[in-house]
Amino acid sequence: MSAKQYARLVPKAHRARRTPVIDRPMRPRMIAWAGPAAFYPNRFYEIDKWYKGRIDKPEEVPKFHIIDPTQHLYSLGEFLDKEKQKAAPCNIGFASRQQKIAVPKTDAQREELERQARKMKLIVDPDTTNFETLAVLNHYKIFEHLFGPGVFFENVQNMDVTFGENVVYYGNTLIAKDTQSKPQVIVFTSVLCYLCC
């Protein structure tokens, strides 16, 4: 019962001189000493000795890497634009094949593909999967190291590479044991099939 409830229920003539304290929990008579660490702002950190001694704390400056500005005249974007303007692209290969136009899938088909992929039941045929090899070759500058800057060609023939029973795909990893034997390369054309062993 609070003092407000007591004043409402008990008439003024019958009230005590001092409002009694009712339902007040017992206060502890002593405080358990947990050491000085209990009174730190954060007891998981040490006391700031610089502040306690009224001494100015030295400023912590991060270590900078000293570079020669004469070697860094351009930003990354300017440097990449400068590299692109060195040589005009020149295609030394055959014209790329016309790819089949992909038929857009319905929402039900997309949901079914997502359900199969979530359950690890979706099978993807690597032979029919399109892979942008030209971007990878340009990234690692394969054509530039072989033929010079700006020269490239697109692969228009299907090729199959195997090391015995291990088939080589884009992105898979072959250990040194699998590559001890000579690879078997098969180049498919519209008429003939060339076997290179």
LOROTOR-305208 format. One record per atom (N, C-alpha, C): residue number from 1; x, y, z; atom name; residue in three letters. Coordinates in nm, 3 decimals. Layout:
    k       px       py       pz   a    r
  NUM        X        Y        Z  CA  ALA
...
END
This chain:
    k       px       py       pz   a    r
    1    0.085   -0.119    0.000   N  MET
    1    0.000    0.000    0.000  CA  MET
    1    0.089    0.124    0.000   C  MET
    2    0.061    0.213   -0.091   N  SER
    2    0.138    0.336   -0.100  CA  SER
    2    0.080    0.442   -0.007   C  SER
    3    0.152    0.554    0.009   N  ALA
    3    0.105    0.664    0.093  CA  ALA
    3   -0.020    0.728    0.036   C  ALA
    4   -0.031    0.732   -0.095   N  LYS
    4   -0.149    0.789   -0.158  CA  LYS
    4   -0.274    0.705   -0.127   C  LYS
    5   -0.258    0.575   -0.134   N  GLN
    5   -0.372    0.487   -0.102  CA  GLN
    5   -0.408    0.495    0.046   C  GLN
    6   -0.307    0.508    0.132   N  TYR
    6   -0.333    0.521    0.277  CA  TYR
    6   -0.410    0.649    0.308   C  TYR
    7   -0.372    0.760    0.242   N  ALA
    7   -0.442    0.887    0.265  CA  ALA
    7   -0.583    0.884    0.211   C  ALA
    8   -0.607    0.806    0.110   N  ARG
    8   -0.742    0.797    0.054  CA  ARG
    8   -0.834    0.712    0.142   C  ARG
    9   -0.780    0.608    0.202   N  LEU
    9   -0.863    0.516    0.279  CA  LEU
    9   -0.884    0.561    0.423   C  LEU
   10   -0.783    0.619    0.487   N  VAL
   10   -0.790    0.655    0.630  CA  VAL
   10   -0.832    0.803    0.641   C  VAL
   11   -0.935    0.832    0.719   N  PRO
   11   -0.974    0.973    0.736  CA  PRO
   11   -0.863    1.054    0.802   C  PRO
   12   -0.874    1.187    0.786   N  LYS
   12   -0.767    1.274    0.833  CA  LYS
   12   -0.754    1.273    0.985   C  LYS
   13   -0.866    1.256    1.052   N  ALA
   13   -0.862    1.257    1.198  CA  ALA
   13   -0.793    1.134    1.255   C  ALA
   14   -0.798    1.026    1.186   N  HIS
   14   -0.739    0.901    1.236  CA  HIS
   14   -0.602    0.871    1.175   C  HIS
   15   -0.547    0.965    1.100   N  ARG
   15   -0.416    0.939    1.039  CA  ARG
   15   -0.304    0.956    1.141   C  ARG
   16   -0.194    0.890    1.112   N  ALA
   16   -0.076    0.906    1.196  CA  ALA
   16   -0.007    1.038    1.163   C  ALA
   17    0.076    1.086    1.258   N  ARG
   17    0.145    1.212    1.234  CA  ARG
   17    0.238    1.201    1.111   C  ARG
   18    0.301    1.092    1.101   N  ARG
   18    0.389    1.069    0.986  CA  ARG
   18    0.331    0.954    0.904   C  ARG
   19    0.333    0.971    0.776   N  THR
   19    0.279    0.867    0.689  CA  THR
   19    0.364    0.742    0.703   C  THR
   20    0.304    0.631    0.743   N  PRO
   20    0.385    0.510    0.762  CA  PRO
   20    0.438    0.457    0.629   C  PRO
   21    0.554    0.401    0.637   N  VAL
   21    0.616    0.338    0.520  CA  VAL
   21    0.572    0.194    0.518   C  VAL
   22    0.498    0.157    0.417   N  ILE
   22    0.439    0.024    0.410  CA  ILE
   22    0.498   -0.050    0.291   C  ILE
   23    0.518   -0.178    0.308   N  ASP
   23    0.569   -0.266    0.202  CA  ASP
   23    0.703   -0.217    0.147   C  ASP
   24    0.785   -0.163    0.236   N  ARG
   24    0.916   -0.119    0.191  CA  ARG
   24    1.015   -0.232    0.213   C  ARG
   25    1.091   -0.270    0.110   N  PRO
   25    1.185   -0.381    0.130  CA  PRO
   25    1.298   -0.343    0.224   C  PRO
   26    1.353   -0.442    0.286   N  MET
   26    1.461   -0.419    0.380  CA  MET
   26    1.588   -0.380    0.304   C  MET
   27    1.648   -0.271    0.347   N  ARG
   27    1.770   -0.227    0.282  CA  ARG
   27    1.889   -0.305    0.338   C  ARG
   28    1.991   -0.328    0.256   N  PRO
   28    2.110   -0.398    0.306  CA  PRO
   28    2.186   -0.312    0.405   C  PRO
   29    2.237   -0.375    0.506   N  ARG
   29    2.310   -0.303    0.610  CA  ARG
   29    2.458   -0.283    0.575   C  ARG
   30    2.509   -0.355    0.473   N  MET
   30    2.649   -0.342    0.435  CA  MET
   30    2.662   -0.366    0.285   C  MET
   31    2.769   -0.316    0.230   N  ILE
   31    2.797   -0.330    0.087  CA  ILE
   31    2.914   -0.426    0.072   C  ILE
   32    2.896   -0.525   -0.010   N  ALA
   32    3.004   -0.621   -0.034  CA  ALA
   32    3.117   -0.552   -0.109   C  ALA
   33    3.240   -0.564   -0.055   N  TRP
   33    3.356   -0.498   -0.115  CA  TRP
   33    3.409   -0.585   -0.228   C  TRP
   34    3.404   -0.530   -0.350   N  ALA
   34    3.452   -0.603   -0.467  CA  ALA
   34    3.584   -0.549   -0.517   C  ALA
   35    3.650   -0.466   -0.438   N  GLY
   35    3.777   -0.410   -0.482  CA  GLY
   35    3.757   -0.281   -0.559   C  GLY
   36    3.866   -0.207   -0.583   N  PRO
   36    3.852   -0.078   -0.653  CA  PRO
   36    3.807   -0.093   -0.798   C  PRO
   37    3.826   -0.213   -0.855   N  ALA
   37    3.788   -0.230   -0.996  CA  ALA
   37    3.638   -0.220   -1.017   C  ALA
   38    3.559   -0.240   -0.910   N  ALA
   38    3.414   -0.233   -0.924  CA  ALA
   38    3.366   -0.091   -0.947   C  ALA
   39    3.449    0.010   -0.912   N  PHE
   39    3.407    0.149   -0.924  CA  PHE
   39    3.469    0.219   -1.044   C  PHE
   40    3.540    0.146   -1.129   N  TYR
   40    3.592    0.207   -1.251  CA  TYR
   40    3.477    0.230   -1.348   C  TYR
   41    3.490    0.327   -1.440   N  PRO
   41    3.386    0.343   -1.542  CA  PRO
   41    3.366    0.216   -1.624   C  PRO
   42    3.474    0.149   -1.654   N  ASN
   42    3.465    0.019   -1.720  CA  ASN
   42    3.570   -0.069   -1.655   C  ASN
   43    3.525   -0.165   -1.576   N  ARG
   43    3.619   -0.243   -1.496  CA  ARG
   43    3.701   -0.341   -1.578   C  ARG
   44    3.675   -0.351   -1.708   N  PHE
   44    3.754   -0.441   -1.792  CA  PHE
   44    3.876   -0.370   -1.850   C  PHE
   45    3.891   -0.241   -1.824   N  TYR
   45    4.005   -0.166   -1.874  CA  TYR
   45    4.087   -0.115   -1.755   C  TYR
   46    4.211   -0.084   -1.779   N  GLU
   46    4.298   -0.035   -1.674  CA  GLU
   46    4.271    0.113   -1.647   C  GLU
   47    4.319    0.159   -1.533   N  ILE
   47    4.304    0.301   -1.499  CA  ILE
   47    4.391    0.383   -1.593   C  ILE
   48    4.337    0.499   -1.635   N  ASP
   48    4.414    0.588   -1.722  CA  ASP
   48    4.513    0.665   -1.635   C  ASP
   49    4.637    0.621   -1.636   N  LYS
   49    4.738    0.684   -1.551  CA  LYS
   49    4.766    0.827   -1.594   C  LYS
   50    4.750    0.855   -1.723   N  TRP
   50    4.778    0.991   -1.770  CA  TRP
   50    4.677    1.089   -1.710   C  TRP
   51    4.554    1.048   -1.703   N  TYR
   51    4.452    1.136   -1.646  CA  TYR
   51    4.472    1.152   -1.495   C  TYR
   52    4.507    1.044   -1.427   N  LYS
   52    4.524    1.050   -1.283  CA  LYS
   52    4.640    1.142   -1.245   C  LYS
   53    4.744    1.144   -1.327   N  GLY
   53    4.859    1.227   -1.296  CA  GLY
   53    4.848    1.367   -1.351   C  GLY
   54    4.733    1.401   -1.412   N  ARG
   54    4.711    1.533   -1.470  CA  ARG
   54    4.817    1.564   -1.576   C  ARG
   55    4.856    1.462   -1.648   N  ILE
   55    4.955    1.478   -1.753  CA  ILE
   55    4.884    1.461   -1.886   C  ILE
   56    4.918    1.544   -1.983   N  ASP
   56    4.856    1.533   -2.115  CA  ASP
   56    4.897    1.402   -2.180   C  ASP
   57    4.799    1.327   -2.220   N  LYS
   57    4.826    1.199   -2.284  CA  LYS
   57    4.878    1.224   -2.425   C  LYS
   58    4.986    1.157   -2.464   N  PRO
   58    5.040    1.181   -2.599  CA  PRO
   58    4.942    1.135   -2.706   C  PRO
   59    4.937    1.207   -2.814   N  GLU
   59    4.845    1.176   -2.924  CA  GLU
   59    4.898    1.055   -3.001   C  GLU
   60    4.812    0.959   -3.020   N  GLU
   60    4.850    0.839   -3.094  CA  GLU
   60    4.823    0.861   -3.242   C  GLU
   61    4.928    0.878   -3.318   N  VAL
   61    4.917    0.904   -3.462  CA  VAL
   61    4.941    0.773   -3.535   C  VAL
   62    4.852    0.733   -3.625   N  PRO
   62    4.876    0.608   -3.699  CA  PRO
   62    4.998    0.619   -3.789   C  PRO
   63    5.062    0.507   -3.812   N  LYS
   63    5.181    0.504   -3.895  CA  LYS
   63    5.139    0.514   -4.042   C  LYS
   64    5.194    0.611   -4.110   N  PHE
   64    5.164    0.631   -4.251  CA  PHE
   64    5.274    0.569   -4.336   C  PHE
   65    5.234    0.524   -4.455   N  HIS
   65    5.331    0.470   -4.550  CA  HIS
   65    5.387    0.584   -4.634   C  HIS
   66    5.515    0.603   -4.627   N  ILE
   66    5.578    0.712   -4.701  CA  ILE
   66    5.602    0.664   -4.844   C  ILE
   67    5.547    0.738   -4.940   N  ILE
   67    5.561    0.702   -5.082  CA  ILE
   67    5.628    0.817   -5.155   C  ILE
   68    5.679    0.784   -5.272   N  ASP
   68    5.738    0.885   -5.359  CA  ASP
   68    5.629    0.940   -5.449   C  ASP
   69    5.591    1.066   -5.437   N  PRO
   69    5.480    1.118   -5.519  CA  PRO
   69    5.510    1.119   -5.668   C  PRO
   70    5.637    1.115   -5.706   N  THR
   70    5.668    1.114   -5.850  CA  THR
   70    5.630    0.982   -5.916   C  THR
   71    5.614    0.876   -5.837   N  GLN
   71    5.575    0.747   -5.893  CA  GLN
   71    5.424    0.726   -5.891   C  GLN
   72    5.351    0.818   -5.831   N  HIS
   72    5.205    0.805   -5.820  CA  HIS
   72    5.140    0.933   -5.874   C  HIS
   73    5.154    0.952   -6.004   N  LEU
   73    5.101    1.073   -6.065  CA  LEU
   73    4.953    1.061   -6.098   C  LEU
   74    4.905    0.938   -6.120   N  TYR
   74    4.768    0.918   -6.165  CA  TYR
   74    4.690    0.839   -6.060   C  TYR
   75    4.560    0.862   -6.059   N  SER
   75    4.473    0.780   -5.977  CA  SER
   75    4.452    0.645   -6.046   C  SER
   76    4.385    0.554   -5.978   N  LEU
   76    4.364    0.421   -6.036  CA  LEU
   76    4.278    0.428   -6.161   C  LEU
   77    4.173    0.511   -6.158   N  GLY
   77    4.087    0.524   -6.276  CA  GLY
   77    4.162    0.583   -6.394   C  GLY
   78    4.244    0.686   -6.369   N  GLU
   78    4.323    0.745   -6.478  CA  GLU
   78    4.426    0.647   -6.531   C  GLU
   79    4.485    0.568   -6.443   N  PHE
   79    4.585    0.470   -6.488  CA  PHE
   79    4.521    0.362   -6.575   C  PHE
   80    4.400    0.314   -6.536   N  LEU
   80    4.332    0.212   -6.616  CA  LEU
   80    4.287    0.267   -6.751   C  LEU
   81    4.240    0.392   -6.753   N  ASP
   81    4.204    0.454   -6.881  CA  ASP
   81    4.325    0.471   -6.971   C  ASP
   82    4.438    0.502   -6.912   N  LYS
   82    4.560    0.517   -6.990  CA  LYS
   82    4.604    0.383   -7.048   C  LYS
   83    4.585    0.275   -6.972   N  GLU
   83    4.621    0.142   -7.022  CA  GLU
   83    4.529    0.100   -7.137   C  GLU
   84    4.400    0.137   -7.129   N  LYS
   84    4.307    0.099   -7.235  CA  LYS
   84    4.336    0.172   -7.366   C  LYS
   85    4.386    0.294   -7.358   N  GLN
   85    4.409    0.374   -7.477  CA  GLN
   85    4.540    0.342   -7.547   C  GLN
   86    4.617    0.248   -7.495   N  LYS
   86    4.746    0.219   -7.556  CA  LYS
   86    4.732    0.159   -7.695   C  LYS
   87    4.642    0.063   -7.712   N  ALA
   87    4.628   -0.006   -7.841  CA  ALA
   87    4.481   -0.034   -7.866   C  ALA
   88    4.442   -0.020   -7.993   N  ALA
   88    4.304   -0.051   -8.031  CA  ALA
   88    4.286   -0.202   -8.036   C  ALA
   89    4.172   -0.256   -7.994   N  PRO
   89    4.153   -0.401   -7.998  CA  PRO
   89    4.147   -0.454   -8.141   C  PRO
   90    4.214   -0.568   -8.162   N  CYS
   90    4.221   -0.630   -8.295  CA  CYS
   90    4.188   -0.778   -8.282   C  CYS
   91    4.078   -0.821   -8.344   N  ASN
   91    4.035   -0.960   -8.339  CA  ASN
   91    4.104   -1.037   -8.452   C  ASN
   92    4.189   -1.133   -8.419   N  ILE
   92    4.262   -1.209   -8.520  CA  ILE
   92    4.199   -1.345   -8.545   C  ILE
   93    4.086   -1.372   -8.482   N  GLY
   93    4.021   -1.503   -8.497  CA  GLY
   93    3.899   -1.496   -8.587   C  GLY
   94    3.823   -1.603   -8.584   N  PHE
   94    3.700   -1.611   -8.662  CA  PHE
   94    3.588   -1.533   -8.593   C  PHE
   95    3.484   -1.506   -8.668   N  ALA
   95    3.368   -1.438   -8.611  CA  ALA
   95    3.300   -1.530   -8.510   C  ALA
   96    3.248   -1.470   -8.406   N  SER
   96    3.184   -1.550   -8.302  CA  SER
   96    3.054   -1.610   -8.352   C  SER
   97    3.021   -1.728   -8.299   N  ARG
   97    2.899   -1.795   -8.340  CA  ARG
   97    2.776   -1.725   -8.285   C  ARG
   98    2.667   -1.739   -8.359   N  GLN
   98    2.542   -1.683   -8.311  CA  GLN
   98    2.485   -1.773   -8.202   C  GLN
   99    2.467   -1.717   -8.087   N  GLN
   99    2.417   -1.795   -7.975  CA  GLN
   99    2.265   -1.800   -7.979   C  GLN
  100    2.212   -1.910   -7.927   N  LYS
  100    2.068   -1.927   -7.923  CA  LYS
  100    2.006   -1.830   -7.822   C  LYS
  101    1.894   -1.776   -7.860   N  ILE
  101    1.825   -1.683   -7.772  CA  ILE
  101    1.759   -1.762   -7.659   C  ILE
  102    1.791   -1.724   -7.537   N  ALA
  102    1.738   -1.796   -7.422  CA  ALA
  102    1.589   -1.763   -7.404   C  ALA
  103    1.511   -1.866   -7.383   N  VAL
  103    1.367   -1.848   -7.361  CA  VAL
  103    1.346   -1.810   -7.215   C  VAL
  104    1.279   -1.699   -7.189   N  PRO
  104    1.258   -1.661   -7.047  CA  PRO
  104    1.171   -1.762   -6.975   C  PRO
  105    1.208   -1.790   -6.852   N  LYS
  105    1.135   -1.887   -6.770  CA  LYS
  105    1.020   -1.818   -6.696   C  LYS
  106    0.919   -1.896   -6.669   N  THR
  106    0.806   -1.845   -6.593  CA  THR
  106    0.840   -1.844   -6.444   C  THR
  107    0.753   -1.782   -6.368   N  ASP
  107    0.775   -1.776   -6.222  CA  ASP
  107    0.769   -1.914   -6.158   C  ASP
  108    0.681   -1.999   -6.211   N  ALA
  108    0.671   -2.135   -6.155  CA  ALA
  108    0.799   -2.214   -6.182   C  ALA
  109    0.857   -2.197   -6.302   N  GLN
  109    0.982   -2.267   -6.333  CA  GLN
  109    1.097   -2.213   -6.247   C  GLN
  110    1.100   -2.083   -6.224   N  ARG
  110    1.205   -2.027   -6.140  CA  ARG
  110    1.193   -2.077   -5.995   C  ARG
  111    1.071   -2.086   -5.946   N  GLU
  111    1.051   -2.137   -5.810  CA  GLU
  111    1.093   -2.283   -5.800   C  GLU
  112    1.066   -2.361   -5.904   N  GLU
  112    1.106   -2.502   -5.903  CA  GLU
  112    1.258   -2.515   -5.907   C  GLU
  113    1.325   -2.432   -5.989   N  LEU
  113    1.472   -2.434   -5.994  CA  LEU
  113    1.531   -2.393   -5.859   C  LEU
  114    1.473   -2.293   -5.797   N  GLU
  114    1.523   -2.250   -5.667  CA  GLU
  114    1.502   -2.358   -5.561   C  GLU
  115    1.389   -2.428   -5.567   N  ARG
  115    1.362   -2.535   -5.472  CA  ARG
  115    1.462   -2.650   -5.490   C  ARG
  116    1.491   -2.685   -5.615   N  GLN
  116    1.588   -2.792   -5.640  CA  GLN
  116    1.729   -2.751   -5.598   C  GLN
  117    1.764   -2.624   -5.623   N  ALA
  117    1.897   -2.577   -5.583  CA  ALA
  117    1.911   -2.575   -5.431   C  ALA
  118    1.803   -2.540   -5.359   N  ARG
  118    1.808   -2.538   -5.214  CA  ARG
  118    1.823   -2.677   -5.157   C  ARG
  119    1.766   -2.776   -5.224   N  LYS
  119    1.775   -2.914   -5.176  CA  LYS
  119    1.894   -2.989   -5.235   C  LYS
  120    1.982   -2.916   -5.306   N  MET
  120    2.104   -2.974   -5.367  CA  MET
  120    2.069   -3.085   -5.466   C  MET
  121    1.961   -3.068   -5.540   N  LYS
  121    1.920   -3.166   -5.640  CA  LYS
  121    1.927   -3.112   -5.782   C  LYS
  122    1.971   -2.986   -5.798   N  LEU
  122    1.978   -2.925   -5.930  CA  LEU
  122    2.107   -2.969   -5.999   C  LEU
  123    2.094   -3.029   -6.115   N  ILE
  123    2.208   -3.080   -6.191  CA  ILE
  123    2.235   -2.983   -6.305   C  ILE
  124    2.357   -2.930   -6.311   N  VAL
  124    2.398   -2.836   -6.415  CA  VAL
  124    2.498   -2.906   -6.505   C  VAL
  125    2.471   -2.907   -6.634   N  ASP
  125    2.560   -2.970   -6.731  CA  ASP
  125    2.670   -2.870   -6.766   C  ASP
  126    2.796   -2.898   -6.731   N  PRO
  126    2.902   -2.800   -6.762  CA  PRO
  126    2.929   -2.786   -6.911   C  PRO
  127    2.892   -2.887   -6.991   N  ASP
  127    2.916   -2.877   -7.135  CA  ASP
  127    2.823   -2.776   -7.202   C  ASP
  128    2.706   -2.756   -7.148   N  THR
  128    2.610   -2.663   -7.208  CA  THR
  128    2.608   -2.528   -7.138   C  THR
  129    2.691   -2.509   -7.038   N  THR
  129    2.693   -2.383   -6.965  CA  THR
  129    2.783   -2.284   -7.035   C  THR
  130    2.732   -2.165   -7.060   N  ASN
  130    2.811   -2.059   -7.122  CA  ASN
  130    2.903   -1.997   -7.018   C  ASN
  131    3.028   -1.979   -7.058   N  PHE
  131    3.126   -1.922   -6.967  CA  PHE
  131    3.204   -1.815   -7.042   C  PHE
  132    3.215   -1.698   -6.982   N  GLU
  132    3.281   -1.585   -7.047  CA  GLU
  132    3.432   -1.600   -7.029   C  GLU
  133    3.495   -1.669   -7.123   N  THR
  133    3.639   -1.692   -7.112  CA  THR
  133    3.719   -1.570   -7.153   C  THR
  134    3.663   -1.486   -7.240   N  LEU
  134    3.739   -1.371   -7.289  CA  LEU
  134    3.770   -1.273   -7.177   C  LEU
  135    3.676   -1.257   -7.084   N  ALA
  135    3.700   -1.166   -6.971  CA  ALA
  135    3.811   -1.218   -6.881   C  ALA
  136    3.816   -1.350   -6.863   N  VAL
  136    3.921   -1.409   -6.779  CA  VAL
  136    4.057   -1.396   -6.847   C  VAL
  137    4.061   -1.420   -6.979   N  LEU
  137    4.187   -1.410   -7.052  CA  LEU
  137    4.238   -1.267   -7.055   C  LEU
  138    4.149   -1.171   -7.067   N  ASN
  138    4.191   -1.031   -7.064  CA  ASN
  138    4.236   -0.990   -6.924   C  ASN
  139    4.173   -1.047   -6.823   N  HIS
  139    4.211   -1.013   -6.686  CA  HIS
  139    4.353   -1.058   -6.656   C  HIS
  140    4.389   -1.177   -6.698   N  TYR
  140    4.524   -1.228   -6.674  CA  TYR
  140    4.621   -1.192   -6.786   C  TYR
  141    4.577   -1.114   -6.885   N  LYS
  141    4.661   -1.064   -6.996  CA  LYS
  141    4.730   -1.177   -7.071   C  LYS
  142    4.653   -1.282   -7.098   N  ILE
  142    4.710   -1.396   -7.172  CA  ILE
  142    4.742   -1.356   -7.315   C  ILE
  143    4.647   -1.290   -7.383   N  PHE
  143    4.669   -1.250   -7.522  CA  PHE
  143    4.779   -1.145   -7.533   C  PHE
  144    4.785   -1.055   -7.437   N  GLU
  144    4.888   -0.951   -7.443  CA  GLU
  144    5.028   -1.010   -7.429   C  GLU
  145    5.041   -1.112   -7.347   N  HIS
  145    5.173   -1.175   -7.332  CA  HIS
  145    5.208   -1.263   -7.451   C  HIS
  146    5.107   -1.320   -7.519   N  LEU
  146    5.135   -1.408   -7.633  CA  LEU
  146    5.150   -1.331   -7.764   C  LEU
  147    5.057   -1.238   -7.791   N  PHE
  147    5.053   -1.174   -7.922  CA  PHE
  147    5.081   -1.026   -7.919   C  PHE
  148    5.079   -0.963   -7.804   N  GLY
  148    5.100   -0.819   -7.798  CA  GLY
  148    4.975   -0.748   -7.748   C  GLY
  149    4.987   -0.619   -7.721   N  PRO
  149    4.872   -0.545   -7.666  CA  PRO
  149    4.761   -0.526   -7.769   C  PRO
  150    4.638   -0.543   -7.727   N  GLY
  150    4.522   -0.519   -7.812  CA  GLY
  150    4.481   -0.635   -7.900   C  GLY
  151    4.556   -0.743   -7.905   N  VAL
  151    4.526   -0.856   -7.993  CA  VAL
  151    4.452   -0.963   -7.914   C  VAL
  152    4.344   -1.016   -7.972   N  PHE
  152    4.267   -1.120   -7.906  CA  PHE
  152    4.194   -1.201   -8.012   C  PHE
  153    4.139   -1.313   -7.971   N  PHE
  153    4.050   -1.392   -8.056  CA  PHE
  153    3.952   -1.467   -7.967   C  PHE
  154    3.837   -1.498   -8.023   N  GLU
  154    3.734   -1.570   -7.951  CA  GLU
  154    3.733   -1.716   -7.993   C  GLU
  155    3.713   -1.804   -7.898   N  ASN
  155    3.709   -1.947   -7.927  CA  ASN
  155    3.573   -1.982   -7.988   C  ASN
  156    3.575   -2.026   -8.114   N  VAL
  156    3.451   -2.060   -8.184  CA  VAL
  156    3.436   -2.210   -8.203   C  VAL
  157    3.533   -2.289   -8.155   N  GLN
  157    3.527   -2.434   -8.170  CA  GLN
  157    3.516   -2.498   -8.032   C  GLN
  158    3.439   -2.603   -8.027   N  ASN
  158    3.426   -2.677   -7.902  CA  ASN
  158    3.549   -2.765   -7.882   C  ASN
  159    3.600   -2.767   -7.761   N  MET
  159    3.722   -2.840   -7.731  CA  MET
  159    3.702   -2.919   -7.603   C  MET
  160    3.756   -3.039   -7.601   N  ASP
  160    3.744   -3.126   -7.484  CA  ASP
  160    3.884   -3.167   -7.442   C  ASP
  161    3.918   -3.144   -7.317   N  VAL
  161    4.051   -3.177   -7.263  CA  VAL
  161    4.031   -3.275   -7.149   C  VAL
  162    4.106   -3.385   -7.153   N  THR
  162    4.097   -3.486   -7.047  CA  THR
  162    4.237   -3.531   -7.008   C  THR
  163    4.253   -3.561   -6.881   N  PHE
  163    4.374   -3.625   -6.829  CA  PHE
  163    4.334   -3.766   -6.786   C  PHE
  164    4.335   -3.859   -6.879   N  GLY
  164    4.288   -3.993   -6.848  CA  GLY
  164    4.138   -3.993   -6.829   C  GLY
  165    4.093   -4.024   -6.706   N  GLU
  165    3.950   -4.024   -6.676  CA  GLU
  165    3.902   -3.890   -6.620   C  GLU
  166    3.993   -3.798   -6.592   N  ASN
  166    3.957   -3.669   -6.533  CA  ASN
  166    3.931   -3.568   -6.643   C  ASN
  167    3.809   -3.519   -6.648   N  VAL
  167    3.771   -3.420   -6.748  CA  VAL
  167    3.800   -3.281   -6.693   C  VAL
  168    3.852   -3.193   -6.779   N  VAL
  168    3.888   -3.058   -6.738  CA  VAL
  168    3.772   -2.964   -6.769   C  VAL
  169    3.727   -2.891   -6.669   N  TYR
  169    3.623   -2.790   -6.686  CA  TYR
  169    3.678   -2.655   -6.639   C  TYR
  170    3.605   -2.550   -6.671   N  TYR
  170    3.645   -2.418   -6.624  CA  TYR
  170    3.622   -2.409   -6.474   C  TYR
  171    3.729   -2.387   -6.399   N  GLY
  171    3.715   -2.364   -6.257  CA  GLY
  171    3.748   -2.484   -6.170   C  GLY
  172    3.758   -2.605   -6.225   N  ASN
  172    3.790   -2.718   -6.137  CA  ASN
  172    3.940   -2.723   -6.111   C  ASN
  173    3.977   -2.799   -6.011   N  THR
  173    4.116   -2.806   -5.968  CA  THR
  173    4.172   -2.944   -5.999   C  THR
  174    4.289   -2.944   -6.063   N  LEU
  174    4.359   -3.068   -6.094  CA  LEU
  174    4.487   -3.073   -6.012   C  LEU
  175    4.506   -3.181   -5.940   N  ILE
  175    4.628   -3.194   -5.861  CA  ILE
  175    4.742   -3.240   -5.952   C  ILE
  176    4.864   -3.232   -5.901   N  ALA
  176    4.981   -3.265   -5.983  CA  ALA
  176    4.983   -3.412   -6.023   C  ALA
  177    4.924   -3.498   -5.942   N  LYS
  177    4.922   -3.641   -5.975  CA  LYS
  177    4.839   -3.667   -6.100   C  LYS
  178    4.730   -3.590   -6.118   N  ASP
  178    4.645   -3.610   -6.236  CA  ASP
  178    4.709   -3.558   -6.364   C  ASP
  179    4.799   -3.463   -6.352   N  THR
  179    4.859   -3.402   -6.471  CA  THR
  179    4.994   -3.462   -6.506   C  THR
  180    5.028   -3.577   -6.450   N  GLN
  180    5.155   -3.640   -6.486  CA  GLN
  180    5.152   -3.694   -6.629   C  GLN
  181    5.038   -3.744   -6.671   N  SER
  181    5.027   -3.798   -6.806  CA  SER
  181    4.996   -3.686   -6.905   C  SER
  182    5.017   -3.714   -7.032   N  LYS
  182    4.992   -3.617   -7.138  CA  LYS
  182    4.842   -3.599   -7.157   C  LYS
  183    4.793   -3.477   -7.167   N  PRO
  183    4.648   -3.458   -7.182  CA  PRO
  183    4.600   -3.498   -7.321   C  PRO
  184    4.476   -3.538   -7.328   N  GLN
  184    4.412   -3.572   -7.455  CA  GLN
  184    4.318   -3.458   -7.493   C  GLN
  185    4.348   -3.393   -7.606   N  VAL
  185    4.273   -3.276   -7.650  CA  VAL
  185    4.196   -3.313   -7.775   C  VAL
  186    4.065   -3.290   -7.773   N  ILE
  186    3.978   -3.318   -7.888  CA  ILE
  186    3.914   -3.186   -7.929   C  ILE
  187    3.936   -3.148   -8.056   N  VAL
  187    3.879   -3.025   -8.111  CA  VAL
  187    3.767   -3.064   -8.206   C  VAL
  188    3.646   -3.017   -8.179   N  PHE
  188    3.529   -3.049   -8.260  CA  PHE
  188    3.505   -2.935   -8.359   C  PHE
  189    3.486   -2.970   -8.485   N  THR
  189    3.447   -2.874   -8.588  CA  THR
  189    3.315   -2.920   -8.647   C  THR
  190    3.266   -2.844   -8.744   N  SER
  190    3.137   -2.879   -8.805  CA  SER
  190    3.146   -3.005   -8.888   C  SER
  191    3.266   -3.040   -8.939   N  VAL
  191    3.280   -3.156   -9.027  CA  VAL
  191    3.367   -3.263   -8.964   C  VAL
  192    3.481   -3.224   -8.912   N  LEU
  192    3.580   -3.321   -8.865  CA  LEU
  192    3.598   -3.308   -8.714   C  LEU
  193    3.661   -3.409   -8.661   N  CYS
  193    3.697   -3.411   -8.520  CA  CYS
  193    3.845   -3.443   -8.511   C  CYS
  194    3.926   -3.349   -8.465   N  TYR
  194    4.070   -3.366   -8.458  CA  TYR
  194    4.108   -3.414   -8.319   C  TYR
  195    4.190   -3.518   -8.317   N  LEU
  195    4.237   -3.575   -8.191  CA  LEU
  195    4.384   -3.541   -8.176   C  LEU
  196    4.419   -3.470   -8.072   N  CYS
  196    4.557   -3.431   -8.047  CA  CYS
  196    4.602   -3.501   -7.920   C  CYS
  197    4.697   -3.591   -7.932   N  CYS
  197    4.747   -3.664   -7.815  CA  CYS
  197    4.890   -3.624   -7.785   C  CYS
END
